[in-house]
Amino acid sequence: MNNIKIFFMVFFLSMTLSTHAKPIFLGDSITYQIVNSYKKHRPVDAEYLVGSGLNNQFNFSWIEYAKTLDVSRYECVYLLLGTNDFIENNEIVNYRNKAIDLIRELKKKNRDIIWILPPTIRNERKNFLLNNTREAIKLAAVTEQITTIDMRETFGQHYMDSLNGRAIRTNDGIHITEYGADVFTQIHFINL
């Protein structure tokens, strides 16, 4: 009888803790608005660096930084990286390897990782290069058996400024408006 009581107490405690668990978002400046929208509904933590990516533009390494992060207490790790990494076709394998290294580092502490692929951007040349970046990330995700969410499913395969008559993208042609982030968050996180 005591074993049953202990089981139910442990089960109840684990259910209580799991309902209070929250994700962490790691990424570039796209992360900011998505996280602010997510916060309207659920608790969340975030670490982001404007202009960052896996190509180390600022002498900052997400892979090295991941080694210092304790992501074990989070229900999920969402990655929003790639928007600043405009790679050529011949760089796909190298970028895929960097993505794999980051995923593996995070998996040491948390197996639930989801990579949110970069949205389309207004600049056609850079958007063309982002297709290579997305491809490299998808290849890494398949190799490491993690899920991806493609922002283009919400914001379109081709660049769009607005949805339902409301702006979803900022004037710079890269970032997402509060409304755009709200739409994305509702579709991919809240209405599941």
N, C-alpha and C positions, 0 to 999 in steps of 0.2 A: 504493500500500500504506500509506504514512504517513497519507493522508487517511482511510482506513478505520480505522486505529488511533485517530486523533484523534476521529473520529465516535463510536466505541465508548467512548472515555474520557469524552467529553462526555455521551453518553447514560447511561453508568453513573453519572457524577457527578450528573446531573439526576435520575435515579431515586433515588439515595441521598438527595439533598436533599428530594425530594418526599415520601419516607416519613417525614422528620423534620419536615415542615411541620405547623403547628398552626393551629387557628382562634382567633378572638377573639370573645368574647361581650360585647356592650354593652347595658346596660339598667338596669332598676329592681331592687328587692329580690328579685323572682322569680328573677333571674339567679343569685343566690348559691347556692342549693341545686342548681340544674341544673348549674352549673359544678363544684361539689364532687362531684357524681355522675359527671360527665364525666371528671374528673381521675382517677378510680379506674381508668380504662381507657386514656386517652390524654392527652398533654400539651395544655394549653389556657391561654390568657390571658383575662383578663376585666377590664372596667372597668364598675363599676355605682355608682349613687347611689340609696340608699333614698329612696322617695317621689317620685322624679323621673318625668318624662314629657315629652311635647312641648308641654304647655300651660304650662310654665315656672313651676311652683309655687314653686320655691326661687330664683328669679332665676338659674337655670342653663339654658343653652341647649345641647341636644345638637347642634344644627346648628352652632353656633359652636365647640363642643368638637371636633366631627368635623373641622373645618378644621385643628386642631392635631395630630390623630392620624396616625401613619404606619401605615396598615393594609395597605400594599403587601406586606409580608413574610408575611402570613397567607394560608392556603389558602382561608379563608372568613370572612366577617363575619356573625355571628348577632346580630340585634337582638331584644331582649326588652323592648319598651317598649309602653305603652298601659294597663297595669293601673291606673294612678293617674289616667287621663284619662277621666273620665265625661262624655261629650259628648251634647248633645241632637241630635236629627235635623237641625236647621237649622245645626249646626256641622260636619257631615260634610265638606263641601267645603273649609272652612278647615283642618280637621285633615288631610285628604288632602293638601292643598298643603304643609303642614308636613312630612308624611311624605315626600312627593316631594323636598322640599328636602334633607332628611337623606340620603335614598337617593342623590341626585345628588352630594352632597358626598362621600359615601363611595365612590361609583363612580369618582371622579377618581383614586383610588388602588387600588381593588380592585373588580373587576366581579362577584365572586361574593358576593352578599349574600342572606341568608335571614332573613325576619322571622318570629319565633315569636309567634303571636297570643296575647293574654291568655287565661288559663283562666276558667272560670265562677267566680263568687264567691258566698258565702252570701247576702249582702244583695241581695234581689230587685230593688229599685229601682236600685241601682248596677249590678247585672248587666244590667238592661235597657239602661242607658246604655252599658255596655261593648259591647253589640251594635252600637251606632252607631260606636264606636271601631274595632271589628273591621272593620266595613264600610268605613270610611275607609281603614284600612290596606290592606285587600284591593284597593280601587280604586287606591291608590298603587302597590301591587305589580304590578297588571296594567299600569298606565301605564308603569312603569319596567322591566317584564319581569323581575321577581325572583320567587323562590319564597317561599311562606309555608308554615308548619307550624301547624296549628290544635291548640292544647293540648287543646281539647275532644274531639278524637279519642281521647285517652288518658284524660282525667279526666271525660268525659261532657258532653253538651249541657246537662244540668241538674246543679246542684251535688251532689256526692257527697263524704262524709267519708272513705269507705273503699272499698277494692277487695280482693276475696279475703279479707275479714275483717281487713285491716290498714289503718291510717290512711294516707291519701294527702294529706290536708290538715291544716294546723295548726288550733288552736283559734280563731284569729282569723277563720277562714272565707275567708282570702285566699291565704295562703302554702302552699307545698308541703312535705310532710315529706321526710325523706331517702329513705324507701321510695318515695314518689310520684315523686321525682326519679329514683331508680334505674329505676323502671318506664318513665318517659318517655324516659330516656337509652337504655335497652336497645332500645326500639321505634324511636326516631328516629335514633340515631347509631351504636350498637354493632352491631346485628344487620342492618345494611344489606348 
